[in-house]
Every structure is written in C-alpha cells, then in structure tokens.
Amino acid sequence: MTPQTTKSTYWQGVRAGAPFILVLVPFALLFGVVATEAGFTVIETFAYSALVVAGAAQFTAVQLLSEHAPTLIIIATALAVNLRMAMYSASLTPHLGRAPLGKRALVAYLMVDQAYASAILEYERHPEWTVPQKLAFYFGAVTPLFPLWLTFTVVGAMVGNAIPPEFALDFAVPITFLAMIAPMLRTGAHVVAALVSITVSLALAFVPYSMGLLVAGAAGMIAGAQVELWMVRRGAVT
C-alpha cells in the first residue's frame, strides 16, 4: 500500500462527511444559542463542545440544567444518551482494533455520529481495506465536521437571540439523525428497534426530565435484540 492509496481514501472520507455540513452548521448554531440561554458563557460553551463532542448529550444536559434537574439525573441521562458511542466502538473494533493506541484514542475522541455512519458503511463495502486506509477514511470524514462544530457553536453563543426565529434552526436535530439512521436500517431487527424506541419515547413524553428517553432506548435495544435472536433461531431451524 502506497501513501497515495491512503491519501485517496482520506479524500473519500472527506467527500462522505461533507454533506452532513448542511445540517451540522445549524445544529451547532442552535446548541450555542441554547447553551447561552441556559447561562453558559461563550468560553464555557466552546469548552463544553470541545471536551464532550457529543451533540445529542450536550443538548440533553443543557436542557436538564435549564430545568434545574438534580445533578445525578443530568449525569445519568447524558451518559445514557451517549451509550450509543459504546456500541459504535464495539462495531468499529474489528476494523480499527489493531491500530496504534494513539490513533485509536483520537478516533474515540472524534467519535461523532456522522463520521461513524459514513465509515461503517464504507468498511462493509470495502473489506479489502487495510487498517491505515480505514483510519484515513475515518479521519477524512471527521475533517469537515469537527472544526465546523466548534466554530459554529461559538458563533451561535455569540449571536444568541439575534438569529431570527424564521430560520427554524431546530430542524437540524431530527434531520441530522434521520440522515444517519435511515441508511443503516437494513434488517428487521434494526427497524423494530427504531420503531419501538420512537413509540415508547412518544408515549412517555410526559415523564419529567426526559427520563422517558432512557426507557425508550432500553426498550428499543431489547426489542431489536429479541428480533435478531428470533431470526437467528429461525435460520438455524430452516
């Protein structure tokens, strides 16, 4: 494998991650606005985004802070929202587990939904890729995302309420996750897990401090696992 091969894979990653800019920018702007409305300074908002690098968990924690939720509830909910990162890591281990420790640590720090979704699909399409090629693709996918996330978080914190409500920045949150999740619903277990979690979260929307999301996530994982187990057993019988 030549350096040119790795360079080519890196630019493939950049092209795969670039379309997410369309939703990431308003997502970051919205977080900056919400954080300052919750009492964060611009520096605190930037530091939060740079240290946590997890949009959904950041939104959840800030919302709960603004609702004066107990600290334990805030921490538990944010960790629960980020449990998906553990599943992302587990699915990437067969592909990147042999990479040097420093590079694996950097992948872990830069673990964002969009880069993961782009990478795992390409890894499955290209089983012949080496570990350096897979790393190059992942870092390429992150390149157009991470700097803009930090930049527009700060912009949102600085301009705050100056952004007209007609811009409807809150559309970015559901659109971002729909764009990532839809291509990955490839089996019956995936679909069932998504439908169950959506249904339960809507049914428990009245639960204080968004605790219904925790139940919905657990219910979705359990339902998906049961369907997958049923499919494996059915395949073994037939």
RABELGI-V965343 format. One record per backbone hydrogen bond with DSSP energy under -0.5 kcal/mol. CO is the residue of the C=O (numbers start at 1). NH is the residue of the N-H. Records with the same first field share a line. If there is no record, write none. Layout:
# RABELGI-V965343
CO->NH ; NH
This chain:
# RABELGI-V965343
2->5 ; 6
3->7
4->8
5->9
6->10
7->11
8->12
9->13
10->14
11->15
12->16
13->17
14->18
15->19
17->20
18->21
19->22
20->23 ; 24
21->25
23->27
24->28
25->29
26->30
27->31
28->32
29->33
30->34
31->35
32->36
33->37
34->38
35->40
36->39
41->45
42->46
43->47
44->48
45->49
46->50
47->51
48->52
49->53
54->58
55->59
56->60
57->61
58->62
59->63
60->64
61->65
62->66
63->67
64->69
65->68
70->74
71->75
72->76
73->77
74->78
75->79
76->80
77->81
78->82
80->83
81->84
82->85 ; 86
83->86 ; 87
84->88
85->89
86->90
87->91
88->92
89->93
90->94
92->95 ; 96
93->97
96->99
100->104
101->105
102->106
103->107
104->108
105->109
106->110
108->111
110->112
112->116
113->117
114->118
115->119
116->120
117->121
118->122
119->123
120->124
121->125
122->126
126->129
130->134
131->135
132->136
133->137
134->138
135->139
136->140
137->141
138->142
139->143
140->144
142->145 ; 146
143->147
145->149
146->150
147->151
148->152
149->153
150->154
151->155
152->156
153->157
154->158
155->159
156->160
159->162
160->163
164->167
165->168
168->171
169->172
170->173 ; 174
171->175
172->176
173->177
174->178
175->179
176->180
177->181
178->182
181->184 ; 185
182->185
184->186
187->191
188->192
189->193
190->194
191->195
192->196
193->197
194->198
195->199
196->200
197->201
198->202
199->203
200->204
202->205
204->207
207->210
208->211
210->213
211->214 ; 215
212->216
213->217
214->218
215->219
216->220
217->221
218->222
219->223
220->224
221->225
222->226
223->227
224->228
225->229
226->230
227->231
228->232
229->233
230->234
231->235
232->236
233->237
234->238
